[in-house]
Each structure stands twice: as C-alpha cells, then as structure tokens.
Amino acid sequence: MRIVLVHRRGPGQFLHLAPRLASEGWEVTLVCETSDRALPGVRTVRHRAEPALYRRADATPHLATPEQHVRIGYRVAETLEALARIDGAPELLMGHMGWGGLIFAKDVRPHTPLIGYCEYYHRAEGGDAGFDPAETVTLDDRQRLRLRNSSQLLTLDAMDGGISPTLWQKSRYPAAYQSRIAQCHDGIDLRIFHPEPRARFRLPDGRTLAPGDPVVTYAARDLEPYRGFPQFLRAATRVARTRPDALFVVAGGDGVSYGRAPADGRNWREVMMAETGLDPARVVFLGTLPHAALLRLFQVSAAHVYLTYPFVLSWSVLEAMACGALVIGSATAPVEEVIRDGENGLLAPFFDEAVLADRISEALEGGAHLAALRTRARRTILETYDLERCLTRQQALIGSLVGRRASPQRSRAGAA
C-alpha cells in the first residue's frame, strides 16, 4: 500500500501519522518544498521551491497569494506525475490544503482517494479578521480573504474526505463541505508530555527553576498580537507590582507568523517592553526553544498563559496541559473547546489585562482546588487528544477511503 503525503513545510501535521503508517507496512512518501526533519521509514521528495510573494506594479490587487498557490499546485502535480511513473499509482493522497499543493492532485490521479487537511478557512467575520476592535474589516480585506480561499475551495470540491483538528476550525469551512470533514486532532504524545516533580529548567544566567517556584510561562512561535503577547506583558507588569517573587519566562521568536509587524521597524518584544516599563530583571526571554526544553518549561510552570485570536489552536497549549500545567487561556475559540473555566484550567477575556493579571495571581497562590485543575487538564488530553486515540481515528478514515476507492461516478459519503 502506497500513500503520498503533501505538505509545503513538511512534515507538519503528519509528524506522527507518517512514521506510524510506515511502521505498519505502508510505503510512505512525503512531498514537500522544505522539511525540517527526516522521519523513520518515510521517503522525502522535495519539489521545486517557489519564490516569495511578489507583486507587479500593474497586478490586480490580492492575486499574488492565489497565483503563488497555483504555482505550488503545479510543482506538486509535476512531482506526483513523476512518482506515479516510477512507483505506480498510490492507494491514497493526503495533504495540507493551505498552500495550494492539492489543487491539481485529482487531475493527476483522478481515481485515487484524496484527503485534505483542513486547518483554517478565512472569513471576514467570527474569526481572526476584525477580532481586534481597533481594526476595521474593509471591503478590500473581504476581497483579499475571499481570494485567499480560492485554492482551498478548489481542493474541497475535489477531495473525498478531510480532517480538521478542532470542531471550531471545521465549522469555519463552507457548510456544503463539512459532511466530508472529520474532526480529529493530530495528537499529543503523553509518553513524552507528562508531569515530572523532579523536572528542572536551567535559565541562561545559570538559575534553576523547579516545580513549586513562582514561575509564569508563556510560549508562542513568535511574540505577536495574534497570540496575545501585548496582553500577556501588560498583565505581567500588573502582577509584578504585587508579587515581587514572580518570574516571567517567555519562549518565542521575534518574528511575525501572523498579522503585521510594528510599523516603526521594532519587534513586538521591544515595543511592549518599552510600553509597559516592566523591569527586565523580572522577565526572561528565551527565544525559540527546542521541544525538549519546552517540555521542561511546562513541567516547572506555576501558571502557563495561552492567549490567541479566534484562530488555529497551537499544539503548545495541549502539550502544557498534558504536562499538568495550570493553563490560563483566553476566552476565545477554539480555546474554549478545550479549557473549561474552573474545571481543567482558567479563562480570561482576551483584551482584559486586569482580569488576566488576577487569574495569574490566583494561580500563583496555589491551593488544592488548583491542583485538581492540573489533574483534570491532563485527563482532558488523555480522553480527547491522546496521540494513540488520534492516530487510530485518522487510520480509520484512511482505511474507509482506501476500502471504497474513489471514482468519478461515486457520490462522496461523509467522512465525519
């Protein structure tokens, strides 16, 4: 049995699924533009890289992104065609839909089942666009977002099944396609992410942190508004005034993964440190951490803050919960799908730094009721997001599609 996985920045969401399938006898090929690691038993094939977005002076507004997605689709189609000449037709194609890689997959292999990874469908209401009350969603924004979805719409129309990591992310997709999309997270490895009373985290200055220390943690790919970094630092500044023993430890880069960089050329860390006046001695910026170090940071955390616009749910919040961290999350989708305030964590309104500061202070006070939240946080991951459960569900979807082999005459059955 052969499966071809497609992800522009591989392996991405197929980090666990690809080697699992390989270990069970599948011939697994990952088609990508770049990959940050090799996976056991998985062949990686890189297609030609596409240049960064470019906009001609006479170009129609907002066509640069759809055009780039089409170019990526062509590159992937060329690669799939070449692989089929060498290996024969695969039994299954599966890939991330966000960059256009699957646009032409069905044109290359019309009778091969296709599963799309449905991460985020852009809309002008109810999600990240317009969430900040200081921003207005203009007609230009609406046109940009609609065009940005074009490659996903082409793939949705062709795919035989889909996977979306949360119910809320699934709900963002057009209603006509939702019956084909199964909700299934990529999974959290509870053998790796678990509480550890003996954990120690060594700071760059040599200090060592341990469970029980008044350590407030924050982690994001980049320190930016989409992930609530300004709100976190403002709340931290409030807490620092009343808790002289609290230390704020921040993991994340100075780039911008989503949204915009500050207009003045600085990064958001510099902007917010200048705005808040927080004593630099009270906060440690670690930059981007290896996963093993992030694990130890979660294990020593007294309070872990996770804030986000209504957007893609980060793996990190689930990993922190698996480690038994007391997570203080934003009362936004899809965080509220995972964290129930006062049951398995704490929630605060995204833009209310005073409430967030109170919740952080509450967490630092400790107590038996908070220990129970930590226990229930890990139980939530065990019951819903455990890697083994998620892989079993993904494999069941794959098995159902391979078993009934897609054909042009067949009406597509629901995957949910």
N, C-alpha and C positions, 0 to 999 in steps of 0.2 A: 504494500500500500504506500502510495506516494502522496505527500502533501507539500504544497508550496505556500509559504507564509510571506506576506508582503508588508514591509514597514520601512518608511523612509529612514528613520533613525533607529535601526534595529538594535537589539531585539524588542525593546519597548515592552508592550503588554504581553508579548509571547515569551518572556524570560523563563517562565516555569513550564508553560504548555509545550514548547518546542522540545526540550530535552525529555519531558515525560513521554511524549509520543515516540521519540527516538528510542527510548529505553524499552518500549513495548513493541518494537519491530517496524515502526514506520520509517520510511526514507523521507527525511525532513530537509527541505531546502528553504533557507531564508533569503529572500531577495530584498536588497536594501541599497540605499545610496551610501550610508555610513553605518558602522556598527561599533559599539564601544566595548564589545567582548565577544569571545568565542564560546559557544555552548557545546557541551559534550554530545557527540553523535549527530550534530547539526551542520550541514554544509551551508556556508555563507557565499552568496553570489552577489557581487556589487554591480549595479547598473551605472551607466554614465551619470556623473554629477550634473545637476542643473545649477546655473549661476543664480546668485541672489536676485531678488526682485529688481527690475529696472523699469523705469517709466519714461517713455519718449515724450518729448515736449508736445507732440501733436496727438498723443494717445487718448483714447476715450477714457474718462475717469473710471478708476477702480477695476480696470481689466487686467492689471499686472498680475494680481494673485490668481484669478481663473486661468490666465494664459500660462503661468508657471505650472499650475496643477495639470493642465493639458499636456505640457511638455514632459512632466514626470510620468503621466499616464502613458505617453508614447514610449518612454525609456523602459518602463516596466513591461509593456506589451512586447517590445522587441526581445527583452530578456526571457519572458515566458515562452515566446515562439522558439527561441534558440534552445531553451531547456527541453521543450517538447520534442525537438528534432533529435536531441541527444538521449533523453531518458524515456521518451514516450509520454503519453498524456497522464497527468497526475489524477488521483481519485478525488482530490479536493483542493480548492484555492481558498485562502483565508487571509485577510489583511486589514490594516487600518485605512479608513476611508478619508482621513482628514487632508491628505496632500495630493489626492488625485491618482494615486497609484493603481487603483482598481477600475478606473473609468473604462478602459478597453479590455479588461480581463475576459469578459464574456465574448468579446469579438474574437479573441484568440482561442478560447476553449468554451464554445457555446454550450456543450453538454456536460461540463464539469461543474459540480455544485460550488457555489461561491458564498462564503460567509464574510460579512463586513463587520469590522469592529467599530461600533457607533459611539464615539466618545462625546462629541458635543456638536449640536446643531444650533447655529447662530440665529437669534431672533432679536427684534428691536424692543421687545417687552418681556418682563418676567425673569430676566437673567442678568448677565453682567452688563449689557448695554443699558445705560441710563440708571444703573443702580446708585451711583454717587449722585446725591441730589444737586451737587454743584454742576453737574454735566447735563446738557440737553441733547436728546437724540434728534438730530436734524433729518431732513429728507435725504441729504447726502449720506448720512450714516445708514439710513434704511436701505438705500440703493447699494451701498458698499456691502452690507451684511447679506443682502439677497444674492448678490453676485458671488460672494464668498461661498455660499452654499451650493453653487451650481454643480461642482464636481461630486458632492455628496448625493445630490438628487439623481444624477446620472447613475451612480453606483446603487443607490437604494432601489431604483427601478429594475436593476439587473440582478441584484443579489437574491439568493434563495433563503438565506437566514442571516440574522445579525445578533450581536452580543453587545450589551451596554452595561457598564459597571454598576450603575445605581438606577433605581426606579425613576428618580427625578431626571437624570440625564436621558433615559429612554423617553420620558414624557415630552422632551423638547423636540423630538422628531415628528414629522407630519403624521397625523392620525392614520392616514391611509396605509402607512408602512409599519405601524407599531406592532401589528399582529405577527410580523415576521421577526421581531426583535425579542430575544430572551434577555432577561436581566440576570447577569452573573458577573460578579467581581473577579478580578484576576487572581485574588487570593493572597493571604498573609501567612508566611511560614512560621507557625507557632513554635516550632522546634528551635528557631533562631531568636525570634522576638518573644521574650518571656521575662517576668520579674526576676531580679537577681539581687538579694540582700547584700551580697559581697561585692557588688559592682563598684568600680572606682573610675572616675574620669579625671584625667590629668589636663590641667589648663596650660596654655603656652608659657605662663610665667612660673610654672612648677607647682602651683597649688593643686591639691587633690580634692575632688568632690566625692561624696558618698551619699547613699540613701539616708534621708533624715536631715540633710543640710537644707537651709532655706534657699533653694535654687529654683529660679523661674526660667523656663526654657521656651524658646521659640525657634522654629525651623521652617524654612521655605527654600525652594530652588534659588530664588532671588528675593532680596528685601525690597518690596514694592507695594503700592497701594492695593493691587488685586488680592494680595494675601494679608492685608490689614497691618502692614508694618508700621505706618504712621500711628494708627490707633494703639497698637501694642506699645510703642515707645512713649506715647503720651500717658498711657495708663501706668507704665513702669515708673515714669517720673513721679506720678502721684504716690505710688506705693513706696518709692524710695524715701519719701519725706517721713513716713510713719513707721517704716521697717528698716532701720539702719543696718540690719544684718542681712537683708535680702541681696542676692546677687543675680543679675540677669545675664543669661548665657544664650547667645544668638548664633544660629547656624544658617548660612545662606550667602550667596554671592551678591556682588554689587551691580549686576546687570539688570536687564528687564526682560522677563519671559513673556509678560502680558502687559497690555496697556502702553503707557508712554513714560519716557524718562523725564526728569525735571527739565524745564525749559532753559535753565541757566547753565547747563553743562555739568552740574554736580550729579552725584548719585543720591538715591533716597536716604542712604545711611547718613551722608554728610548733611543733607537738608534737615533731617529730623533731629540729629544731634544738635545742630545749630538752633533749631526752633525750640526744642524742649529745655536745653541747658542742662540735661542730665549729666551728672558727674561721670566722666569717662572711667573712673575707678570702680563704678558700680555696675558696669556692663562690659561683657567680654564678647567681641565679635570674632567668631572662629572661621569665617569664610565657608567655603564648600567643604563638607566633611565626607570622608569615606563612610560607607554604610555601617561598617563595624563600629566606628566611633560614634555615629549617630545612635546606634543601639545602646551603647553605654550611657550616652547622654540621657536618653529616655529613662533608663533604669535608675538614674540618680535624681531625676526631676521631682521636685515637690509640687510643682504646678506647671503644666505644659499648655501654652496658649496657641490655639489654632484658629485663625480668622481667615475668611475668604468671601469674596463676592459670590453671588449665586453662579457657580461655575463648576469646572471639573473638580471632583474630590481628590485630594492628594493622598497618595499611599501613606505619607508620614503620619497622618492623624490616626490611621488604623494601626500602624506599627507601634505608635506610642501607647495606644490603648492595650495592645497585646502585651506590652511590657508592664502593664499595670499602672501606667501614669495617670494622674488625675488631670484630665483634659478640660480646659476651659475653651469652649468653642463659640463661634459666632452663631447667632440665631438666624441662620440663612440656609437655604437649600444648597447642596444636599446634606449639610452637616446635621440638620435636624432629623434626617432619615436614620442617622447612626447614633447620635447622642440625644438622650432624653434627660432634660434638666432635673437634677436631683436624684436620678436613678443610676446612671452609669457615667455621669460627668456633670459639668456645669455649663450653662449657656449665658451669653450676654448679647445685647443688641450690638450690631457691628459698629455703629457710629457713636456709641455711648461710652466714652472712655472712663467716666466716673463709675458706672456700673461694672465695667471690666476690672477696674482697679479694686473695687470692693470684692469681687469674686476672687481675684488673685490673693488679696489679704485673707479672705476666708480660707482659701486653700492652704496658705502658709500657717494658719493657726492649727491645722491638723484636727484630729479627733476621730473617734470610732466610726462616725457616720461617713466620713470621707474615705476611710479605709474600705468601707463597704462599696463605695462608688468605684474604687480601683478594681476590686474583685469583680464587680459586675461589668466593668469596662472590658476586662479580658474575656469574660464569659460571652459578651456580645460578639467579639471577634471569633471565638470558638464556635458559636452557634450559627453564624451567618457568613463570616469572611475567612474561615479557616481554609488554607491552601488546598488541602485534600478534598474538602467538600466542593470547592470551586472548580478544581480540575476535573472531578467526577462529573459535574454538571456540564462543563464545556465538552468533555469527551462524549457525553450522551447526545448533545446536539450534533457533534460531528458524526457520530455513528448513525443518527437518524437520517441525516442528509446523504451520507455515502450509501446507506442502505436502500434509498429510493431513487438514487441517481437522477439529477435534474434533467429535464428535457423541455424543449420549446413548447410542446403541446400540453405539458402538465400544468395545472393551476397550482400555484405555490401554497403549501399549507403553512399555517402559523408555526413560528419557532418558539413562541413564548410558552 
